[in-house]
């Protein structure tokens, strides 16, 4: 499987898992979603907001790649978050709508990339304005790993609140190959 195919798989996994998380979160009351559960981003809603915040931050950075004109246009109306713990929305419904939109942009963005695009170096600034540059493919790996890390936290918080999101393994999306 090519490097690009791996990222396409991760984009599918991202959307699949987010659908599962938001379906489980939708079964909870607003009070349960906002309850301080001692998590890094306090609550289930805080954790889901953080994932969306980080996705916007990174998508805006990725859109700086010369090959990402369509992504740049697609997310041009999204406000740049000012803090990693920013609450974009205080209720689930509008956050879920944003999440679905972001997942569509992520899938479209990754589908439009080429292996050559992945080999480029991306120059960007972190949230404090410090310039950095790293290989595009490595930054994409961080992007998808970050999502997985915080979705793991969210799925644990949901389980503690009585909602089981079910299977979360990437392996569930990997095609089975018959042994020789």
VMD Tcl script that builds the backbone (N, CA, C; Angstrom):
set m [mol new atoms 540]
animate dup $m
set s [atomselect $m all]
$s set {name element resname resid chain x y z} {
  {N N UNK 1 A 0.858 -1.175 0.000}
  {CA C UNK 1 A 0.000 0.000 0.000}
  {C C UNK 1 A 0.902 1.235 0.000}
  {N N UNK 2 A 0.597 2.178 -0.834}
  {CA C UNK 2 A 1.397 3.394 -0.933}
  {C C UNK 2 A 1.187 4.268 0.304}
  {N N UNK 3 A 2.094 5.209 0.492}
  {CA C UNK 3 A 1.971 6.147 1.602}
  {C C UNK 3 A 0.655 6.926 1.482}
  {N N UNK 4 A 0.332 7.345 0.282}
  {CA C UNK 4 A -0.895 8.091 0.063}
  {C C UNK 4 A -2.124 7.238 0.383}
  {N N UNK 5 A -2.093 5.984 -0.001}
  {CA C UNK 5 A -3.213 5.081 0.303}
  {C C UNK 5 A -3.397 4.929 1.816}
  {N N UNK 6 A -2.285 4.921 2.560}
  {CA C UNK 6 A -2.378 4.864 4.020}
  {C C UNK 6 A -3.100 6.104 4.564}
  {N N UNK 7 A -2.765 7.273 4.037}
  {CA C UNK 7 A -3.423 8.495 4.502}
  {C C UNK 7 A -4.897 8.520 4.106}
  {N N UNK 8 A -5.217 7.962 2.961}
  {CA C UNK 8 A -6.625 7.865 2.559}
  {C C UNK 8 A -7.388 6.942 3.506}
  {N N UNK 9 A -6.739 5.870 3.926}
  {CA C UNK 9 A -7.339 4.973 4.913}
  {C C UNK 9 A -7.543 5.713 6.237}
  {N N UNK 10 A -6.564 6.493 6.654}
  {CA C UNK 10 A -6.692 7.243 7.906}
  {C C UNK 10 A -7.807 8.288 7.819}
  {N N UNK 11 A -8.008 8.877 6.665}
  {CA C UNK 11 A -9.114 9.832 6.492}
  {C C UNK 11 A -10.459 9.104 6.624}
  {N N UNK 12 A -10.558 7.908 6.062}
  {CA C UNK 12 A -11.784 7.108 6.208}
  {C C UNK 12 A -12.014 6.733 7.669}
  {N N UNK 13 A -10.932 6.321 8.336}
  {CA C UNK 13 A -11.008 5.949 9.748}
  {C C UNK 13 A -11.469 7.141 10.589}
  {N N UNK 14 A -10.924 8.310 10.300}
  {CA C UNK 14 A -11.289 9.531 10.998}
  {C C UNK 14 A -12.797 9.774 10.917}
  {N N UNK 15 A -13.344 9.737 9.726}
  {CA C UNK 15 A -14.775 9.996 9.543}
  {C C UNK 15 A -15.615 8.908 10.210}
  {N N UNK 16 A -15.221 7.664 10.063}
  {CA C UNK 16 A -15.941 6.537 10.647}
  {C C UNK 16 A -15.996 6.655 12.170}
  {N N UNK 17 A -14.845 6.927 12.773}
  {CA C UNK 17 A -14.801 7.042 14.231}
  {C C UNK 17 A -15.558 8.266 14.724}
  {N N UNK 18 A -15.449 9.368 14.012}
  {CA C UNK 18 A -16.190 10.556 14.439}
  {C C UNK 18 A -17.691 10.310 14.385}
  {N N UNK 19 A -18.161 9.592 13.369}
  {CA C UNK 19 A -19.585 9.244 13.302}
  {C C UNK 19 A -19.990 8.443 14.539}
  {N N UNK 20 A -19.146 7.501 14.940}
  {CA C UNK 20 A -19.434 6.670 16.104}
  {C C UNK 20 A -19.428 7.494 17.391}
  {N N UNK 21 A -18.444 8.375 17.530}
  {CA C UNK 21 A -18.366 9.207 18.737}
  {C C UNK 21 A -19.575 10.121 18.865}
  {N N UNK 22 A -19.925 10.782 17.776}
  {CA C UNK 22 A -21.035 11.724 17.840}
  {C C UNK 22 A -22.375 11.011 18.012}
  {N N UNK 23 A -22.511 9.803 17.482}
  {CA C UNK 23 A -23.735 9.032 17.717}
  {C C UNK 23 A -23.860 8.696 19.197}
  {N N UNK 24 A -22.754 8.288 19.806}
  {CA C UNK 24 A -22.778 7.977 21.245}
  {C C UNK 24 A -23.008 9.241 22.063}
  {N N UNK 25 A -22.326 10.310 21.715}
  {CA C UNK 25 A -22.484 11.571 22.460}
  {C C UNK 25 A -23.914 12.086 22.350}
  {N N UNK 26 A -24.547 11.847 21.224}
  {CA C UNK 26 A -25.924 12.296 21.015}
  {C C UNK 26 A -26.930 11.627 21.934}
  {N N UNK 27 A -26.527 10.537 22.580}
  {CA C UNK 27 A -27.407 9.839 23.517}
  {C C UNK 27 A -27.368 10.448 24.918}
  {N N UNK 28 A -26.449 11.386 25.129}
  {CA C UNK 28 A -26.276 11.976 26.459}
  {C C UNK 28 A -26.969 13.333 26.569}
  {N N UNK 29 A -27.287 13.691 27.772}
  {CA C UNK 29 A -27.887 15.003 28.039}
  {C C UNK 29 A -26.806 16.086 27.917}
  {N N UNK 30 A -27.220 17.324 27.700}
  {CA C UNK 30 A -26.245 18.414 27.687}
  {C C UNK 30 A -25.423 18.470 28.984}
  {N N UNK 31 A -26.071 18.169 30.108}
  {CA C UNK 31 A -25.349 18.178 31.383}
  {C C UNK 31 A -24.254 17.113 31.401}
  {N N UNK 32 A -24.561 15.929 30.915}
  {CA C UNK 32 A -23.571 14.851 30.882}
  {C C UNK 32 A -22.426 15.185 29.931}
  {N N UNK 33 A -22.733 15.832 28.813}
  {CA C UNK 33 A -21.690 16.211 27.848}
  {C C UNK 33 A -20.748 17.270 28.409}
  {N N UNK 34 A -21.271 18.127 29.275}
  {CA C UNK 34 A -20.483 19.230 29.825}
  {C C UNK 34 A -19.909 18.934 31.206}
  {N N UNK 35 A -20.230 17.790 31.765}
  {CA C UNK 35 A -19.764 17.451 33.106}
  {C C UNK 35 A -18.238 17.384 33.148}
  {N N UNK 36 A -17.671 17.983 34.187}
  {CA C UNK 36 A -16.225 17.916 34.389}
  {C C UNK 36 A -15.874 16.490 34.791}
  {N N UNK 37 A -15.151 15.807 33.919}
  {CA C UNK 37 A -14.806 14.408 34.143}
  {C C UNK 37 A -13.322 14.236 34.475}
  {N N UNK 38 A -12.650 15.347 34.765}
  {CA C UNK 38 A -11.244 15.281 35.125}
  {C C UNK 38 A -10.333 15.031 33.941}
  {N N UNK 39 A -10.846 15.207 32.749}
  {CA C UNK 39 A -10.055 14.993 31.535}
  {C C UNK 39 A -9.250 16.249 31.217}
  {N N UNK 40 A -8.274 16.103 30.340}
  {CA C UNK 40 A -7.412 17.231 29.992}
  {C C UNK 40 A -8.220 18.400 29.454}
  {N N UNK 41 A -9.230 18.127 28.653}
  {CA C UNK 41 A -10.107 19.172 28.145}
  {C C UNK 41 A -11.444 19.150 28.882}
  {N N UNK 42 A -11.407 18.742 30.120}
  {CA C UNK 42 A -12.478 18.770 31.108}
  {C C UNK 42 A -13.609 17.782 30.836}
  {N N UNK 43 A -14.309 17.965 29.739}
  {CA C UNK 43 A -15.555 17.232 29.499}
  {C C UNK 43 A -15.520 16.525 28.146}
  {N N UNK 44 A -16.572 15.771 27.893}
  {CA C UNK 44 A -16.730 15.143 26.572}
  {C C UNK 44 A -16.821 16.232 25.517}
  {N N UNK 45 A -17.661 17.226 25.748}
  {CA C UNK 45 A -17.808 18.309 24.779}
  {C C UNK 45 A -16.509 19.090 24.613}
  {N N UNK 46 A -15.787 19.310 25.702}
  {CA C UNK 46 A -14.503 20.002 25.617}
  {C C UNK 46 A -13.505 19.227 24.775}
  {N N UNK 47 A -13.492 17.905 24.931}
  {CA C UNK 47 A -12.575 17.058 24.159}
  {C C UNK 47 A -12.960 17.064 22.682}
  {N N UNK 48 A -14.244 16.954 22.385}
  {CA C UNK 48 A -14.685 16.988 20.988}
  {C C UNK 48 A -14.395 18.346 20.352}
  {N N UNK 49 A -14.567 19.415 21.119}
  {CA C UNK 49 A -14.212 20.748 20.618}
  {C C UNK 49 A -12.716 20.821 20.324}
  {N N UNK 50 A -11.886 20.281 21.216}
  {CA C UNK 50 A -10.440 20.340 21.001}
  {C C UNK 50 A -10.034 19.651 19.700}
  {N N UNK 51 A -10.630 18.504 19.430}
  {CA C UNK 51 A -10.296 17.794 18.191}
  {C C UNK 51 A -10.634 18.668 16.987}
  {N N UNK 52 A -11.789 19.315 17.014}
  {CA C UNK 52 A -12.179 20.202 15.907}
  {C C UNK 52 A -11.254 21.411 15.820}
  {N N UNK 53 A -10.889 21.988 16.955}
  {CA C UNK 53 A -9.966 23.130 16.968}
  {C C UNK 53 A -8.647 22.745 16.313}
  {N N UNK 54 A -8.075 21.637 16.764}
  {CA C UNK 54 A -6.783 21.208 16.216}
  {C C UNK 54 A -6.898 20.884 14.732}
  {N N UNK 55 A -8.001 20.284 14.312}
  {CA C UNK 55 A -8.184 19.991 12.892}
  {C C UNK 55 A -8.222 21.275 12.070}
  {N N UNK 56 A -8.913 22.293 12.560}
  {CA C UNK 56 A -8.957 23.569 11.832}
  {C C UNK 56 A -7.559 24.178 11.752}
  {N N UNK 57 A -6.854 24.189 12.867}
  {CA C UNK 57 A -5.496 24.753 12.887}
  {C C UNK 57 A -4.628 24.047 11.851}
  {N N UNK 58 A -4.647 22.711 11.871}
  {CA C UNK 58 A -3.793 21.969 10.943}
  {C C UNK 58 A -4.269 22.066 9.503}
  {N N UNK 59 A -5.573 22.035 9.271}
  {CA C UNK 59 A -6.065 22.162 7.895}
  {C C UNK 59 A -5.665 23.511 7.304}
  {N N UNK 60 A -5.705 24.556 8.094}
  {CA C UNK 60 A -5.282 25.868 7.600}
  {C C UNK 60 A -3.783 25.857 7.274}
  {N N UNK 61 A -3.006 25.149 8.055}
  {CA C UNK 61 A -1.577 25.017 7.748}
  {C C UNK 61 A -1.380 24.195 6.475}
  {N N UNK 62 A -2.051 23.057 6.401}
  {CA C UNK 62 A -1.915 22.196 5.219}
  {C C UNK 62 A -2.356 22.915 3.953}
  {N N UNK 63 A -3.327 23.789 4.084}
  {CA C UNK 63 A -3.833 24.526 2.923}
  {C C UNK 63 A -2.776 25.461 2.344}
  {N N UNK 64 A -1.694 25.698 3.077}
  {CA C UNK 64 A -0.592 26.510 2.571}
  {C C UNK 64 A 0.258 25.789 1.540}
  {N N UNK 65 A 0.058 24.508 1.379}
  {CA C UNK 65 A 0.782 23.713 0.378}
  {C C UNK 65 A 0.318 24.164 -1.007}
  {N N UNK 66 A 1.231 24.344 -1.933}
  {CA C UNK 66 A 0.831 24.814 -3.267}
  {C C UNK 66 A -0.227 23.946 -3.963}
  {N N UNK 67 A -0.274 22.662 -3.654}
  {CA C UNK 67 A -1.232 21.764 -4.306}
  {C C UNK 67 A -2.615 21.796 -3.653}
  {N N UNK 68 A -2.796 22.602 -2.612}
  {CA C UNK 68 A -4.032 22.538 -1.820}
  {C C UNK 68 A -4.939 23.737 -2.005}
  {N N UNK 69 A -5.040 24.214 -3.237}
  {CA C UNK 69 A -5.892 25.362 -3.527}
  {C C UNK 69 A -7.353 25.087 -3.164}
  {N N UNK 70 A -7.849 23.899 -3.494}
  {CA C UNK 70 A -9.248 23.574 -3.197}
  {C C UNK 70 A -9.503 23.537 -1.694}
  {N N UNK 71 A -8.569 22.966 -0.926}
  {CA C UNK 71 A -8.713 22.947 0.528}
  {C C UNK 71 A -8.712 24.370 1.067}
  {N N UNK 72 A -7.815 25.190 0.564}
  {CA C UNK 72 A -7.714 26.589 1.002}
  {C C UNK 72 A -9.056 27.300 0.814}
  {N N UNK 73 A -9.666 27.106 -0.342}
  {CA C UNK 73 A -10.975 27.724 -0.610}
  {C C UNK 73 A -12.062 27.139 0.280}
  {N N UNK 74 A -12.042 25.838 0.466}
  {CA C UNK 74 A -13.100 25.160 1.226}
  {C C UNK 74 A -13.138 25.594 2.687}
  {N N UNK 75 A -11.995 25.928 3.248}
  {CA C UNK 75 A -11.962 26.271 4.676}
  {C C UNK 75 A -11.734 27.762 4.923}
  {N N UNK 76 A -11.780 28.560 3.872}
  {CA C UNK 76 A -11.461 29.986 4.005}
  {C C UNK 76 A -12.396 30.724 4.961}
  {N N UNK 77 A -13.615 30.226 5.139}
  {CA C UNK 77 A -14.563 30.910 6.026}
  {C C UNK 77 A -14.436 30.481 7.489}
  {N N UNK 78 A -13.603 29.483 7.762}
  {CA C UNK 78 A -13.432 29.034 9.150}
  {C C UNK 78 A -12.489 29.979 9.886}
  {N N UNK 79 A -12.910 30.404 11.072}
  {CA C UNK 79 A -12.072 31.271 11.895}
  {C C UNK 79 A -10.874 30.492 12.435}
  {N N UNK 80 A -9.724 31.130 12.471}
  {CA C UNK 80 A -8.532 30.533 13.068}
  {C C UNK 80 A -8.745 30.464 14.583}
  {N N UNK 81 A -8.704 29.281 15.177}
  {CA C UNK 81 A -8.842 29.190 16.637}
  {C C UNK 81 A -7.708 29.938 17.341}
  {N N UNK 82 A -8.009 30.435 18.528}
  {CA C UNK 82 A -7.012 31.207 19.277}
  {C C UNK 82 A -6.403 30.412 20.424}
  {N N UNK 83 A -7.017 29.301 20.792}
  {CA C UNK 83 A -6.497 28.476 21.880}
  {C C UNK 83 A -6.914 27.030 21.659}
  {N N UNK 84 A -6.079 26.114 22.105}
  {CA C UNK 84 A -6.369 24.694 21.909}
  {C C UNK 84 A -7.545 24.209 22.744}
  {N N UNK 85 A -7.884 24.941 23.800}
  {CA C UNK 85 A -9.039 24.567 24.620}
  {C C UNK 85 A -10.261 25.429 24.316}
  {N N UNK 86 A -10.235 26.116 23.183}
  {CA C UNK 86 A -11.350 26.984 22.788}
  {C C UNK 86 A -12.609 26.153 22.568}
  {N N UNK 87 A -13.724 26.629 23.092}
  {CA C UNK 87 A -15.010 25.994 22.828}
  {C C UNK 87 A -15.603 26.657 21.596}
  {N N UNK 88 A -15.548 25.959 20.481}
  {CA C UNK 88 A -16.141 26.475 19.259}
  {C C UNK 88 A -17.657 26.525 19.384}
  {N N UNK 89 A -18.202 25.502 20.051}
  {CA C UNK 89 A -19.644 25.411 20.282}
  {C C UNK 89 A -19.882 24.846 21.675}
  {N N UNK 90 A -20.911 25.357 22.326}
  {CA C UNK 90 A -21.238 24.915 23.677}
  {C C UNK 90 A -22.306 23.833 23.702}
  {N N UNK 91 A -22.785 23.452 22.511}
  {CA C UNK 91 A -23.749 22.366 22.404}
  {C C UNK 91 A -23.295 21.415 21.296}
  {N N UNK 92 A -23.827 20.212 21.334}
  {CA C UNK 92 A -23.363 19.162 20.430}
  {C C UNK 92 A -23.793 19.353 18.978}
  {N N UNK 93 A -25.018 19.773 18.730}
  {CA C UNK 93 A -25.543 19.810 17.353}
  {C C UNK 93 A -24.691 20.661 16.407}
  {N N UNK 94 A -24.357 21.907 16.740}
  {CA C UNK 94 A -23.545 22.679 15.796}
  {C C UNK 94 A -22.105 22.151 15.698}
  {N N UNK 95 A -21.600 21.577 16.785}
  {CA C UNK 95 A -20.255 20.986 16.732}
  {C C UNK 95 A -20.272 19.762 15.823}
  {N N UNK 96 A -21.336 18.976 15.910}
  {CA C UNK 96 A -21.470 17.802 15.042}
  {C C UNK 96 A -21.532 18.233 13.572}
  {N N UNK 97 A -22.250 19.290 13.298}
  {CA C UNK 97 A -22.325 19.810 11.932}
  {C C UNK 97 A -20.944 20.229 11.429}
  {N N UNK 98 A -20.199 20.947 12.261}
  {CA C UNK 98 A -18.833 21.330 11.898}
  {C C UNK 98 A -17.973 20.096 11.695}
  {N N UNK 99 A -18.112 19.114 12.590}
  {CA C UNK 99 A -17.301 17.893 12.496}
  {C C UNK 99 A -17.540 17.189 11.169}
  {N N UNK 100 A -18.795 17.082 10.761}
  {CA C UNK 100 A -19.124 16.439 9.486}
  {C C UNK 100 A -18.504 17.207 8.323}
  {N N UNK 101 A -18.576 18.517 8.404}
  {CA C UNK 101 A -17.979 19.357 7.353}
  {C C UNK 101 A -16.467 19.150 7.306}
  {N N UNK 102 A -15.815 19.173 8.459}
  {CA C UNK 102 A -14.364 18.981 8.498}
  {C C UNK 102 A -13.977 17.611 7.935}
  {N N UNK 103 A -14.736 16.586 8.311}
  {CA C UNK 103 A -14.417 15.243 7.816}
  {C C UNK 103 A -14.533 15.160 6.298}
  {N N UNK 104 A -15.516 15.851 5.730}
  {CA C UNK 104 A -15.627 15.909 4.272}
  {C C UNK 104 A -14.427 16.606 3.652}
  {N N UNK 105 A -14.009 17.721 4.247}
  {CA C UNK 105 A -12.838 18.441 3.740}
  {C C UNK 105 A -11.571 17.582 3.841}
  {N N UNK 106 A -11.440 16.863 4.947}
  {CA C UNK 106 A -10.263 16.010 5.125}
  {C C UNK 106 A -10.234 14.933 4.052}
  {N N UNK 107 A -11.353 14.283 3.813}
  {CA C UNK 107 A -11.413 13.229 2.786}
  {C C UNK 107 A -11.106 13.790 1.400}
  {N N UNK 108 A -11.699 14.930 1.077}
  {CA C UNK 108 A -11.462 15.546 -0.236}
  {C C UNK 108 A -10.006 15.971 -0.390}
  {N N UNK 109 A -9.437 16.560 0.653}
  {CA C UNK 109 A -8.047 17.018 0.628}
  {C C UNK 109 A -7.088 15.851 0.386}
  {N N UNK 110 A -7.249 14.788 1.159}
  {CA C UNK 110 A -6.335 13.648 1.030}
  {C C UNK 110 A -6.518 12.971 -0.330}
  {N N UNK 111 A -7.742 12.901 -0.827}
  {CA C UNK 111 A -7.998 12.281 -2.132}
  {C C UNK 111 A -7.338 13.057 -3.264}
  {N N UNK 112 A -7.158 14.360 -3.083}
  {CA C UNK 112 A -6.578 15.193 -4.143}
  {C C UNK 112 A -5.048 15.227 -4.129}
  {N N UNK 113 A -4.432 14.719 -3.077}
  {CA C UNK 113 A -2.970 14.753 -2.981}
  {C C UNK 113 A -2.321 13.686 -3.864}
  {N N UNK 114 A -1.066 13.913 -4.184}
  {CA C UNK 114 A -0.250 12.926 -4.904}
  {C C UNK 114 A 0.928 12.527 -4.011}
  {N N UNK 115 A 1.573 11.449 -4.384}
  {CA C UNK 115 A 2.775 11.030 -3.640}
  {C C UNK 115 A 3.826 12.144 -3.654}
  {N N UNK 116 A 3.920 12.871 -4.749}
  {CA C UNK 116 A 4.888 13.970 -4.841}
  {C C UNK 116 A 4.542 15.086 -3.853}
  {N N UNK 117 A 3.274 15.337 -3.659}
  {CA C UNK 117 A 2.849 16.349 -2.692}
  {C C UNK 117 A 3.331 15.985 -1.286}
  {N N UNK 118 A 3.270 14.706 -0.963}
  {CA C UNK 118 A 3.667 14.253 0.367}
  {C C UNK 118 A 5.154 14.475 0.623}
  {N N UNK 119 A 5.949 14.516 -0.425}
  {CA C UNK 119 A 7.401 14.658 -0.291}
  {C C UNK 119 A 7.844 16.101 -0.025}
  {N N UNK 120 A 6.921 17.044 -0.131}
  {CA C UNK 120 A 7.269 18.457 0.058}
  {C C UNK 120 A 7.480 18.782 1.537}
  {N N UNK 121 A 8.157 19.897 1.773}
  {CA C UNK 121 A 8.312 20.433 3.125}
  {C C UNK 121 A 7.301 21.557 3.277}
  {N N UNK 122 A 6.625 21.582 4.415}
  {CA C UNK 122 A 5.652 22.633 4.681}
  {C C UNK 122 A 6.216 23.597 5.708}
  {N N UNK 123 A 6.240 24.871 5.369}
  {CA C UNK 123 A 6.609 25.923 6.313}
  {C C UNK 123 A 5.325 26.477 6.909}
  {N N UNK 124 A 5.306 26.639 8.214}
  {CA C UNK 124 A 4.123 27.137 8.914}
  {C C UNK 124 A 4.585 27.795 10.205}
  {N N UNK 125 A 3.663 28.392 10.915}
  {CA C UNK 125 A 3.945 28.942 12.240}
  {C C UNK 125 A 3.053 28.252 13.248}
  {N N UNK 126 A 3.604 28.003 14.438}
  {CA C UNK 126 A 2.775 27.405 15.475}
  {C C UNK 126 A 1.834 28.463 16.049}
  {N N UNK 127 A 1.048 28.112 17.030}
  {CA C UNK 127 A 0.036 29.038 17.543}
  {C C UNK 127 A 0.641 30.234 18.268}
  {N N UNK 128 A 1.913 30.149 18.637}
  {CA C UNK 128 A 2.596 31.286 19.243}
  {C C UNK 128 A 3.321 32.125 18.200}
  {N N UNK 129 A 3.204 31.745 16.923}
  {CA C UNK 129 A 3.822 32.490 15.839}
  {C C UNK 129 A 5.250 32.081 15.530}
  {N N UNK 130 A 5.726 31.019 16.144}
  {CA C UNK 130 A 7.092 30.547 15.913}
  {C C UNK 130 A 7.127 29.766 14.600}
  {N N UNK 131 A 8.002 30.182 13.660}
  {CA C UNK 131 A 8.073 29.470 12.382}
  {C C UNK 131 A 8.666 28.063 12.540}
  {N N UNK 132 A 8.176 27.179 11.699}
  {CA C UNK 132 A 8.660 25.800 11.678}
  {C C UNK 132 A 8.531 25.281 10.256}
  {N N UNK 133 A 9.248 24.229 9.976}
  {CA C UNK 133 A 9.053 23.522 8.707}
  {C C UNK 133 A 9.368 22.053 8.912}
  {N N UNK 134 A 8.499 21.241 8.328}
  {CA C UNK 134 A 8.620 19.799 8.480}
  {C C UNK 134 A 8.103 19.144 7.193}
  {N N UNK 135 A 8.489 17.876 6.988}
  {CA C UNK 135 A 7.955 17.152 5.831}
  {C C UNK 135 A 6.426 17.040 5.915}
  {N N UNK 136 A 5.777 17.336 4.808}
  {CA C UNK 136 A 4.313 17.324 4.739}
  {C C UNK 136 A 3.754 15.994 5.224}
  {N N UNK 137 A 4.320 14.896 4.754}
  {CA C UNK 137 A 3.806 13.576 5.128}
  {C C UNK 137 A 3.932 13.341 6.629}
  {N N UNK 138 A 4.995 13.801 7.245}
  {CA C UNK 138 A 5.173 13.634 8.690}
  {C C UNK 138 A 4.142 14.451 9.463}
  {N N UNK 139 A 3.848 15.646 8.969}
  {CA C UNK 139 A 2.829 16.468 9.612}
  {C C UNK 139 A 1.455 15.827 9.478}
  {N N UNK 140 A 1.193 15.200 8.338}
  {CA C UNK 140 A -0.081 14.499 8.164}
  {C C UNK 140 A -0.191 13.338 9.148}
  {N N UNK 141 A 0.912 12.626 9.350}
  {CA C UNK 141 A 0.906 11.526 10.300}
  {C C UNK 141 A 0.586 12.049 11.703}
  {N N UNK 142 A 1.200 13.169 12.072}
  {CA C UNK 142 A 0.895 13.784 13.368}
  {C C UNK 142 A -0.587 14.150 13.455}
  {N N UNK 143 A -1.113 14.747 12.402}
  {CA C UNK 143 A -2.513 15.170 12.332}
  {C C UNK 143 A -3.446 14.001 12.632}
  {N N UNK 144 A -3.265 12.895 11.925}
  {CA C UNK 144 A -4.143 11.747 12.123}
  {C C UNK 144 A -3.900 11.071 13.469}
  {N N UNK 145 A -2.663 11.032 13.927}
  {CA C UNK 145 A -2.368 10.453 15.233}
  {C C UNK 145 A -2.995 11.287 16.345}
  {N N UNK 146 A -2.952 12.601 16.215}
  {CA C UNK 146 A -3.550 13.489 17.208}
  {C C UNK 146 A -5.046 13.226 17.331}
  {N N UNK 147 A -5.713 13.079 16.200}
  {CA C UNK 147 A -7.144 12.786 16.219}
  {C C UNK 147 A -7.414 11.474 16.960}
  {N N UNK 148 A -6.633 10.456 16.617}
  {CA C UNK 148 A -6.826 9.142 17.223}
  {C C UNK 148 A -6.606 9.208 18.736}
  {N N UNK 149 A -5.568 9.902 19.150}
  {CA C UNK 149 A -5.259 10.042 20.578}
  {C C UNK 149 A -6.451 10.644 21.339}
  {N N UNK 150 A -6.963 11.762 20.853}
  {CA C UNK 150 A -8.042 12.429 21.572}
  {C C UNK 150 A -9.382 11.728 21.398}
  {N N UNK 151 A -9.598 11.036 20.272}
  {CA C UNK 151 A -10.822 10.231 20.154}
  {C C UNK 151 A -10.787 9.089 21.162}
  {N N UNK 152 A -9.591 8.564 21.433}
  {CA C UNK 152 A -9.465 7.536 22.468}
  {C C UNK 152 A -9.890 8.077 23.824}
  {N N UNK 153 A -9.485 9.307 24.123}
  {CA C UNK 153 A -9.911 9.929 25.373}
  {C C UNK 153 A -11.429 10.109 25.379}
  {N N UNK 154 A -11.963 10.611 24.266}
  {CA C UNK 154 A -13.412 10.842 24.182}
  {C C UNK 154 A -14.180 9.532 24.323}
  {N N UNK 155 A -13.683 8.459 23.697}
  {CA C UNK 155 A -14.411 7.194 23.793}
  {C C UNK 155 A -14.383 6.663 25.231}
  {N N UNK 156 A -13.302 6.902 25.946}
  {CA C UNK 156 A -13.235 6.502 27.361}
  {C C UNK 156 A -14.222 7.322 28.192}
  {N N UNK 157 A -14.256 8.629 27.961}
  {CA C UNK 157 A -15.205 9.481 28.687}
  {C C UNK 157 A -16.645 9.071 28.391}
  {N N UNK 158 A -16.919 8.755 27.143}
  {CA C UNK 158 A -18.262 8.302 26.775}
  {C C UNK 158 A -18.601 6.986 27.469}
  {N N UNK 159 A -17.648 6.066 27.513}
  {CA C UNK 159 A -17.870 4.780 28.173}
  {C C UNK 159 A -18.152 4.996 29.656}
  {N N UNK 160 A -17.412 5.899 30.270}
  {CA C UNK 160 A -17.642 6.206 31.688}
  {C C UNK 160 A -19.021 6.821 31.906}
  {N N UNK 161 A -19.546 7.473 30.870}
  {CA C UNK 161 A -20.882 8.074 30.949}
  {C C UNK 161 A -21.973 7.095 30.516}
  {N N UNK 162 A -21.596 5.846 30.242}
  {CA C UNK 162 A -22.581 4.825 29.906}
  {C C UNK 162 A -22.814 4.594 28.424}
  {N N UNK 163 A -21.959 5.165 27.568}
  {CA C UNK 163 A -22.118 5.003 26.118}
  {C C UNK 163 A -20.902 4.285 25.536}
  {N N UNK 164 A -21.128 3.112 25.000}
  {CA C UNK 164 A -20.056 2.333 24.370}
  {C C UNK 164 A -20.060 2.623 22.869}
  {N N UNK 165 A -18.957 3.150 22.337}
  {CA C UNK 165 A -18.901 3.469 20.900}
  {C C UNK 165 A -18.652 2.229 20.051}
  {N N UNK 166 A -18.378 1.100 20.682}
  {CA C UNK 166 A -18.152 -0.131 19.931}
  {C C UNK 166 A -16.714 -0.251 19.453}
  {N N UNK 167 A -16.541 -0.985 18.381}
  {CA C UNK 167 A -15.210 -1.241 17.830}
  {C C UNK 167 A -14.559 0.075 17.412}
  {N N UNK 168 A -13.313 0.249 17.826}
  {CA C UNK 168 A -12.577 1.466 17.474}
  {C C UNK 168 A -11.292 1.169 16.711}
  {N N UNK 169 A -11.032 -0.089 16.442}
  {CA C UNK 169 A -9.774 -0.471 15.810}
  {C C UNK 169 A -9.739 -0.133 14.320}
  {N N UNK 170 A -8.644 0.467 13.895}
  {CA C UNK 170 A -8.402 0.739 12.480}
  {C C UNK 170 A -8.506 -0.551 11.672}
  {N N UNK 171 A -8.122 -1.647 12.273}
  {CA C UNK 171 A -8.150 -2.944 11.601}
  {C C UNK 171 A -9.530 -3.267 11.029}
  {N N UNK 172 A -10.560 -2.711 11.633}
  {CA C UNK 172 A -11.922 -2.966 11.133}
  {C C UNK 172 A -12.125 -2.427 9.725}
  {N N UNK 173 A -11.293 -1.468 9.309}
  {CA C UNK 173 A -11.407 -0.882 7.966}
  {C C UNK 173 A -10.378 -1.428 6.994}
  {N N UNK 174 A -9.436 -2.203 7.479}
  {CA C UNK 174 A -8.392 -2.747 6.611}
  {C C UNK 174 A -8.927 -3.992 5.940}
  {N N UNK 175 A -8.809 -4.031 4.629}
  {CA C UNK 175 A -9.322 -5.180 3.860}
  {C C UNK 175 A -8.623 -6.464 4.265}
  {N N UNK 176 A -9.418 -7.503 4.365}
  {CA C UNK 176 A -8.885 -8.827 4.687}
  {C C UNK 176 A -8.234 -9.408 3.431}
  {N N UNK 177 A -7.077 -10.001 3.596}
  {CA C UNK 177 A -6.361 -10.618 2.489}
  {C C UNK 177 A -6.295 -12.120 2.743}
  {N N UNK 178 A -6.724 -12.892 1.773}
  {CA C UNK 178 A -6.647 -14.350 1.918}
  {C C UNK 178 A -5.193 -14.785 1.924}
  {N N UNK 179 A -4.818 -15.667 2.872}
  {CA C UNK 179 A -3.445 -16.160 2.901}
  {C C UNK 179 A -3.153 -17.015 1.666}
  {N N UNK 180 A -1.915 -17.011 1.263}
  {CA C UNK 180 A -1.517 -17.817 0.089}
  {C C UNK 180 A -1.470 -19.274 0.397}
}
mol reanalyze $m
mol bondsrecalc $m
mol representation Tube
mol addrep $m
